[in-house]
Amino acid sequence: MSTRLCFVLAVFTCFGFVACQKPAATDAAKESPAGELTTDDEKSIYTLGIALARNLEPFNLSEAELKTLEQGLNDGALHRPPKVEFETQAPKLQAFAKQRAAAGAAEEEKASESFLASAGGEAGAQKFDSGLVIKEITPGTGDSPKATDTVRVHYEGKLRDGTVFDSSIQRGTPFQVSLNRVIPCWTEGLQKMKVGGKARLTCPAKIAYGDRGFPPKIKPGSALAFEVELIEIMPPPELPPGHPGLPGSPPADAGGPKADAGKSPAPPKKP
């Protein structure tokens, strides 16, 4: 959150710089028909606004609150006396963002309840204690991967409204990843599949991206659905005779996963 907040504040600074240094573009904008962007400067400033909006996602601002934001932006950019003490209020922004993100996540989780219930009620669907729902589309005949295995898959991820947010199918390239480096929904779900099989994994937020989401495409608290085809379990890399093993590998007699194997891993490029 702090990194994103810093980026937001940086964009504020940049926006102020543009407003101060490009008065000619601002005057030209007044002469243009409403909503029409005719010069490169106008288009660049408009694009800067979109960048700012995307990075304000955690704040979940209403239209009225955006007008207040605009006041602060104008006052800061034009060096007008501020209506609040900046040094007093600025340290509160991170807590404000977290509070707004949590409220937005709770709202989205509530809205996802019917979506998850519908997925769990489909014929042939299996629901697990984690909240994961699996529905087999095409049965597989090969082995099932372990949490430490690297797999090659094709997948398509959708929001609860059916919007596709990521797809290896559309890119035309299978996705290869270790199952201990993806969201928990995938770590659990793929282990219940067999090579050659295809299934739909429906994931509540707690085993997907949780309260943080994956802005701008995935809101905090979002339930997601993935259609996944398990193409292959990749063989471990071959090592020369006498090689001690891969760096970080447990000794041969060590049983079970590492102590940190259950921690939520950072998500790859997409799921």
Stockholm file with secondary structure:
# STOCKHOLM 1.0

chainA/1-271         MSTRLCFVLAVFTCFGFVACQKPAATDAAKESPAGELTTDDEKSIYTLGIALARNLEPFNLSEAELKTLEQGLNDGALHRPPKVEFETQAPKLQAFAKQRAAAGAAEEEKASESFLASAGGEAGAQKFDSGLVIKEITPGTGDSPKATDTVRVHYEGKLRDGTVFDSSIQRGTPFQVSLNRVIPCWTEGLQKMKVGGKARLTCPAKIAYGDRGFPPKIKPGSALAFEVELIEIMPPPELPPGHPGLPGSPPADAGGPKADAGKSPAPPKKP
#=GR chainA/1-271 SS CHHHHHHHHHHHHHHHHHHHHCHHHHHHHHHSCTTCCCSHHHHHHHHHHHHHHHHTGGGCCCHHHHHHHHHHHHHHHTTCCCSSCHHHHGGGHHHHHHHHHHHHHHHHHHHHHHHHHHHHTSTTEEECTTSCEEEEEECCCSCCCCTTCEEEEEEEEEETTSCEEEEHHHHTSCEEEEGGGSCHHHHHHHHTSCTTCEEEEEECGGGTTTTTCBTTTBCTTCCEEEEEEEEEECCCCCCCTTCCCSTTCCCTTCCSSCTTTTSCCCCCSCC
#=GC SS_cons         CHHHHHHHHHHHHHHHHHHHHCHHHHHHHHHSCTTCCCSHHHHHHHHHHHHHHHHTGGGCCCHHHHHHHHHHHHHHHTTCCCSSCHHHHGGGHHHHHHHHHHHHHHHHHHHHHHHHHHHHTSTTEEECTTSCEEEEEECCCSCCCCTTCEEEEEEEEEETTSCEEEEHHHHTSCEEEEGGGSCHHHHHHHHTSCTTCEEEEEECGGGTTTTTCBTTTBCTTCCEEEEEEEEEECCCCCCCTTCCCSTTCCCTTCCSSCTTTTSCCCCCSCC
//
